Amino acid sequence: MDNQYVVGWGTLTLINAVLAQGKNRTGLNWFLLSLALGPLATFILLLVEKR
């Protein structure tokens, strides 16, 4: 696997965790979900409303 791909995916998971915490959601759960779903998790996170 290409190292740039792994670094990009890892960065995206961290960004999603921070976005989730900003919306009063569990950052760890979204981090783990992002590992599996990647950009799809980002899209879902952008659509959910802040609690």
N, CA, C and O atoms as a DFTB+ gen file, in Angstrom:
204 C
 N C O
     1  1       0.843      -1.174       0.000
     2  2       0.000       0.000       0.000
     3  2       0.894       1.245       0.000
     4  3       1.931       1.282       0.662
     5  1       0.480       2.231      -0.735
     6  2       1.237       3.469      -0.860
     7  2       1.200       4.258       0.461
     8  3       0.139       4.407       1.069
     9  1       2.351       4.756       0.892
    10  2       2.434       5.501       2.152
    11  2       1.600       6.772       2.138
    12  3       1.039       7.147       3.168
    13  1       1.506       7.441       0.998
    14  2       0.709       8.664       0.923
    15  2      -0.766       8.373       1.175
    16  3      -1.472       9.176       1.785
    17  1      -1.218       7.230       0.706
    18  2      -2.611       6.825       0.917
    19  2      -2.877       6.629       2.410
    20  3      -3.901       7.082       2.923
    21  1      -1.976       5.970       3.096
    22  2      -2.128       5.707       4.526
    23  2      -2.091       7.013       5.317
    24  3      -2.891       7.202       6.234
    25  1      -1.184       7.901       4.975
    26  2      -1.091       9.192       5.668
    27  2      -2.357      10.010       5.428
    28  3      -2.875      10.626       6.359
    29  1      -2.849      10.026       4.226
    30  2      -4.072      10.772       3.909
    31  2      -5.281      10.231       4.642
    32  3      -6.097      10.995       5.159
    33  1      -5.398       8.908       4.687
    34  2      -6.521       8.272       5.379
    35  2      -6.445       8.561       6.875
    36  3      -7.464       8.846       7.505
    37  1      -5.248       8.490       7.442
    38  2      -5.058       8.773       8.864
    39  2      -5.380      10.220       9.202
    40  3      -5.978      10.505      10.240
    41  1      -4.985      11.123       8.328
    42  2      -5.291      12.541       8.534
    43  2      -6.795      12.776       8.494
    44  3      -7.330      13.552       9.285
    45  1      -7.467      12.109       7.578
    46  2      -8.916      12.244       7.470
    47  2      -9.609      11.737       8.728
    48  3     -10.591      12.335       9.168
    49  1      -9.123      10.656       9.312
    50  2      -9.738      10.150      10.535
    51  2      -9.585      11.144      11.686
    52  3     -10.502      11.310      12.491
    53  1      -8.426      11.805      11.766
    54  2      -8.222      12.808      12.810
    55  2      -9.114      14.029      12.594
    56  3      -9.661      14.577      13.550
    57  1      -9.259      14.449      11.355
    58  2     -10.130      15.579      11.036
    59  2     -11.572      15.251      11.422
    60  3     -12.274      16.093      11.982
    61  1     -12.009      14.034      11.122
    62  2     -13.370      13.625      11.466
    63  2     -13.585      13.600      12.974
    64  3     -14.657      13.971      13.452
    65  1     -12.587      13.170      13.719
    66  2     -12.708      13.146      15.178
    67  2     -12.881      14.560      15.724
    68  3     -13.691      14.786      16.623
    69  1     -12.130      15.503      15.187
    70  2     -12.237      16.900      15.625
    71  2     -13.592      17.482      15.223
    72  3     -14.215      18.192      16.012
    73  1     -14.052      17.194      14.017
    74  2     -15.376      17.656      13.584
    75  2     -16.468      17.099      14.492
    76  3     -17.401      17.810      14.866
    77  1     -16.342      15.835      14.838
    78  2     -17.343      15.206      15.709
    79  2     -17.373      15.861      17.076
    80  3     -18.449      16.125      17.612
    81  1     -16.222      16.123      17.642
    82  2     -16.181      16.770      18.949
    83  2     -16.765      18.171      18.885
    84  3     -17.372      18.631      19.853
    85  1     -16.594      18.850      17.773
    86  2     -17.180      20.170      17.594
    87  2     -18.693      20.130      17.524
    88  3     -19.360      21.134      17.776
    89  1     -19.241      18.959      17.177
    90  2     -20.691      18.786      17.124
    91  2     -21.199      18.027      18.343
    92  3     -22.293      17.462      18.320
    93  1     -20.399      18.018      19.409
    94  2     -20.751      17.358      20.668
    95  2     -21.040      15.874      20.482
    96  3     -21.995      15.347      21.053
    97  1     -20.234      15.213      19.699
    98  2     -20.335      13.776      19.489
    99  2     -19.021      13.137      19.924
   100  3     -18.021      13.834      20.103
   101  1     -19.017      11.843      20.092
   102  2     -17.836      11.142      20.575
   103  2     -16.768      11.076      19.489
   104  3     -16.962      10.450      18.447
   105  1     -15.641      11.729      19.748
   106  2     -14.559      11.765      18.774
   107  2     -13.967      10.400      18.508
   108  3     -13.631      10.088      17.366
   109  1     -13.830       9.573      19.543
   110  2     -13.245       8.241      19.369
   111  2     -14.112       7.366      18.479
   112  3     -13.598       6.657      17.614
   113  1     -15.426       7.411      18.686
   114  2     -16.320       6.610      17.843
   115  2     -16.213       7.020      16.375
   116  3     -16.171       6.169      15.487
   117  1     -16.170       8.321      16.131
   118  2     -16.071       8.802      14.755
   119  2     -14.699       8.527      14.168
   120  3     -14.575       8.314      12.962
   121  1     -13.671       8.526      14.996
   122  2     -12.334       8.154      14.542
   123  2     -12.344       6.717      14.042
   124  3     -11.843       6.425      12.956
   125  1     -12.917       5.824      14.840
   126  2     -12.974       4.414      14.456
   127  2     -13.871       4.199      13.244
   128  3     -13.553       3.395      12.368
   129  1     -14.977       4.904      13.192
   130  2     -15.865       4.797      12.037
   131  2     -15.173       5.296      10.775
   132  3     -15.360       4.737       9.694
   133  1     -14.385       6.334      10.916
   134  2     -13.662       6.891       9.776
   135  2     -12.585       5.942       9.262
   136  3     -12.276       5.939       8.070
   137  1     -12.017       5.144      10.147
   138  2     -11.040       4.148       9.691
   139  2     -11.690       3.175       8.707
   140  3     -11.061       2.734       7.746
   141  1     -12.959       2.848       8.963
   142  2     -13.665       1.902       8.109
   143  2     -14.283       2.566       6.878
   144  3     -14.228       2.013       5.779
   145  1     -14.868       3.746       7.061
   146  2     -15.645       4.364       5.979
   147  2     -14.950       5.511       5.259
   148  3     -15.304       5.843       4.127
   149  1     -13.978       6.108       5.901
   150  2     -13.205       7.181       5.281
   151  2     -14.038       8.381       4.886
   152  3     -14.727       8.962       5.724
   153  1     -13.984       8.764       3.603
   154  2     -14.696       9.965       3.148
   155  2     -16.209       9.894       3.335
   156  3     -16.859      10.928       3.487
   157  1     -16.765       8.712       3.326
   158  2     -18.204       8.578       3.553
   159  2     -18.567       9.016       4.970
   160  3     -19.610       9.637       5.174
   161  1     -17.731       8.706       5.936
   162  2     -17.960       9.148       7.314
   163  2     -17.893      10.668       7.406
   164  3     -18.660      11.277       8.152
   165  1     -16.992      11.280       6.661
   166  2     -16.900      12.746       6.647
   167  2     -18.193      13.345       6.123
   168  3     -18.712      14.304       6.694
   169  1     -18.707      12.794       5.056
   170  2     -19.946      13.284       4.466
   171  2     -21.103      13.140       5.444
   172  3     -21.904      14.063       5.590
   173  1     -21.203      11.998       6.114
   174  2     -22.261      11.769       7.098
   175  2     -22.128      12.761       8.243
   176  3     -23.119      13.332       8.699
   177  1     -20.919      12.961       8.698
   178  2     -20.674      13.881       9.811
   179  2     -21.041      15.312       9.459
   180  3     -21.519      16.058      10.313
   181  1     -20.829      15.693       8.235
   182  2     -21.193      17.048       7.815
   183  2     -22.695      17.236       7.746
   184  3     -23.185      18.357       7.883
   185  1     -23.443      16.143       7.532
   186  2     -24.893      16.240       7.424
   187  2     -25.612      16.226       8.776
   188  3     -26.704      16.780       8.901
   189  1     -25.008      15.600       9.782
   190  2     -25.683      15.528      11.089
   191  2     -25.625      16.889      11.776
   192  3     -24.689      17.668      11.599
   193  1     -26.665      17.138      12.564
   194  2     -26.745      18.415      13.251
   195  2     -26.035      18.356      14.585
   196  3     -25.799      17.281      15.137
   197  1     -25.697      19.534      15.096
   198  2     -25.028      19.642      16.385
   199  2     -26.014      19.312      17.497
   200  3     -27.177      19.714      17.456
   201  1     -25.532      18.578      18.487
   202  2     -26.397      18.249      19.637
   203  2     -26.403      19.368      20.620
   204  3     -27.070      19.280      21.651
